Amino acid sequence: MKTLTVRLPDSLVTEIEEESRSRHISKSDVVRERLHQPSGSCGPTGELLGDILRECWNAKVPSGPPQFHSSKKQKIAERIRAKKLHRR
């Protein structure tokens, strides 16, 4: 089984944790069950997987390597990145 990291709104995390505790199953099991449910029946809040994924895709994520204010830090980051690329 593969691992996938997803950032969720606090309200959804709270809902998943409460369901997990009340049913005595893991949070991962709750999420897997919700992903396998037909659309329109995603629990009490009615949030659909498509809505969550749409929000994730629309999130502002910086593209490319990070930019540092200090030229010294920028050079160090570039050297580290070059070493990592060289290993591939």
N, C-alpha and C positions, 0 to 999 in steps of 0.2 A: 504494500500500500504506500502511496506517495503522500508527502506532506505539502500542504498549501497554506500560506499565511495570508490572511485577509483582515483588513481593518474594518471594524463594524461600529456603528453608532452606539453610544453608551446605553441607550434605551433597548436596543436589540440584544446587546450582551446581557443586560440585566434580565430580560425576558428568557433568554436561553439558560442562564444560570438558575433561575427560579424553576423552570421546567425540569432541568437536570436534577436539582435537589428533590423536587416533589416526586419524580418518577424513579429516583435512585439509579440513574444511568449517567454516563459521561456526557460532557458538553459536545464532544465530537459525535456521539451517537445521535444527539438531538439535531445537530446541524445536518448530518447525513440523512436522517429521516425527512427533514424539511426540504432538502434538495431533491429527494425522490418523490415528494408529494406532487400531484398534478397542480398546475397553476390555478390560482383562485382559492386554494385551501391551505394557505401558508400560516395558519395559526390565528390567534386572537387579534393581532394587530392588522392582519390582512396585507402585510408587506410582501410583495412578490419578489422572487429572486431577480427578475429582470430589472426591477427598480433599484435594487441594491447594486447590481452589476453596472447599471447605467451611471449611478453616482460614483462608483469606483473609476470608471473610464473617464468621467468628466473632471475628476480630481486634478488639481494643479500639482504636477510633479516636475521638478526641475529636470531638464534633459541635459545629458552630457556630464562630464566630470565637474565636481564642485569647484567653485572659484573662491580663492582666499583673498583677504584684504592685504595680507603681507606677501611680498614677492618671495621671501625666504620659504614660507609655508607652501606656496604654490610650486616652487621648484622641488621641494621634498616630495610633494604629492605626485608630481610628474615623474620623478625618479622611481617611486614605488610602483606606479602604474606601468612604467616601461619594463621594470623587472618582472611584473606579473604577466605582461604580454609576451615577454621573451620566453617564459616558461612553457607557454602553450604550444 
